[in-house]
Amino acid sequence: MIKRNIQLSDFEQRASPGDAAFEVFEGELRRFIQDSVPFGTGLERDDSDEQEARFQRLALALFRLQHRAVGPLFRLCQRRGIAPEDIGDWRAIPALTTTAFKDYAVTSLHLEARTRVFHSSGTTGHRPSRHFHSAGSLAVYEASLLPFFRARLMGGVGQGKGEFTFLALTPDPAEAPHSSLAHMFATVIEAWGADDSAFVGAVECDGGWRVDTAASTALLRRCARNGRPVCVLGTAFGFVHLLDAMHQDCLQCALPPGSRALETGGYKGLSRSVLKPDLHRLIGTTLGIAPTHIVSEYGMSELSSQAYDACVPASPLARGAVDPPARGATNSGAAPGIETGAPQWGEEDRRLSAGHSAGEPAPAGARVFHFPPWARSVVVSPENGIEVRDGETGLLRVFDLANVRSVLAIQTEDLAVRRGTGFDLVGRAQMAEPRGCSLRAVAVAT
């Protein structure tokens, strides 16, 4: 049985006030991350008493540090009459809403230490959230990102640099310095990308993103010819932009076996939307990527950890979900790996790829988002803030230990269905301000 009140005196005695206390915490967090991630497949959260007690201890310790150092959190606790010693369970830690990141500097960093800031993306007139970072907090962000990305996306490969060519359908961080997604992709590419990995997005004059589909197709053609597996990274709408352009040019691609894709973000009703099962089917049909090698990611600028809804198998599969057209059917001018002939996307495909509904038990093998062991998701009732039962819908709340220098408990405006220790995304809560990484791309593509 896990104790509800963990004694933190040992930790606090080793942590001096101010920045030094956070540095001590970062060291303990890194050890927790190192101990928590097996570099294999089928990774789910270890709910052992030992790991839960360790998460509990770290969460309560971090809350005490942040309560003293983060002004908006301190004022929230004052208004609610909450003292750190009153909290004996990580689920009871007060959560700041994403709106607080728009209105206040939710950070323990001194002004001169704020060397980077990530903004939430959104529509014109949208007030962005701001998540401030220092060199140290970015290092923690990357320490959280890389092992869980490898466990979920790399499928037993990616032990060294150059095993994949990465194609990022976003601008690079130099062009989009406030995008946490661009920083995420750059970190992954730096760790494992071949020299020909590329960002093919650009920032328009109005701040929107566009995809250079010609450059994307050229890179895909080159990798198909050379037999190098490709990992395509992008927002949902970035994929639609690329797939639509390929469809218009009557192109399909037969990427090498083991190629994979990560998609993230949504559409928010601002342009043509594609249901996720259909989008994944289009990726498989057009790029030749197996459905088991297409993974969805959930992340936010306010978080330092990401959730994924699948785990790429350890052994690469041969070719994708749909066999490419026969070589004899191509035009004589078609390059190796790029086939002519429009992909066929019919209503039957949509029916066969339909997902499950909220309020129903998730069928065996259904995709469910999970955070890494150093983060937790809780789906709560919007009426009373109490965790809903399995299969019920509520608002997603995230507890992220990697949010060392802001706040670990974030109340999102995302509706989700609780699926055990994971969740299904449903959409945005009514009256919530539209947001998400795909919005910038959507705004310039209508």
Secondary structure as GFF3:
##gff-version 3
##sequence-region A 1 446
A	DSSP	alpha_helix	9	14	.	.	.	ID=ss1
A	DSSP	alpha_helix	19	36	.	.	.	ID=ss2
A	DSSP	alpha_helix	49	69	.	.	.	ID=ss3
A	DSSP	alpha_helix	71	80	.	.	.	ID=ss4
A	DSSP	three_ten_helix	84	86	.	.	.	ID=ss5
A	DSSP	three_ten_helix	90	92	.	.	.	ID=ss6
A	DSSP	beta_strand	96	97	.	.	.	ID=ss7
A	DSSP	alpha_helix	100	103	.	.	.	ID=ss8
A	DSSP	three_ten_helix	111	113	.	.	.	ID=ss9
A	DSSP	beta_strand	116	119	.	.	.	ID=ss10
A	DSSP	beta_strand	130	133	.	.	.	ID=ss11
A	DSSP	alpha_helix	135	149	.	.	.	ID=ss12
A	DSSP	pi_helix	150	154	.	.	.	ID=ss13
A	DSSP	beta_strand	165	168	.	.	.	ID=ss14
A	DSSP	alpha_helix	180	192	.	.	.	ID=ss15
A	DSSP	beta_strand	198	199	.	.	.	ID=ss16
A	DSSP	beta_strand	201	203	.	.	.	ID=ss17
A	DSSP	beta_strand	209	211	.	.	.	ID=ss18
A	DSSP	alpha_helix	213	226	.	.	.	ID=ss19
A	DSSP	beta_strand	230	235	.	.	.	ID=ss20
A	DSSP	alpha_helix	236	248	.	.	.	ID=ss21
A	DSSP	beta_strand	251	253	.	.	.	ID=ss22
A	DSSP	beta_strand	260	264	.	.	.	ID=ss23
A	DSSP	alpha_helix	276	287	.	.	.	ID=ss24
A	DSSP	three_ten_helix	291	293	.	.	.	ID=ss25
A	DSSP	beta_strand	294	298	.	.	.	ID=ss26
A	DSSP	beta_strand	307	308	.	.	.	ID=ss27
A	DSSP	three_ten_helix	327	329	.	.	.	ID=ss28
A	DSSP	beta_strand	338	340	.	.	.	ID=ss29
A	DSSP	alpha_helix	347	352	.	.	.	ID=ss30
A	DSSP	beta_strand	375	380	.	.	.	ID=ss31
A	DSSP	beta_strand	393	400	.	.	.	ID=ss32
A	DSSP	beta_strand	409	419	.	.	.	ID=ss33
A	DSSP	beta_strand	422	428	.	.	.	ID=ss34
A	DSSP	alpha_helix	438	445	.	.	.	ID=ss35
###
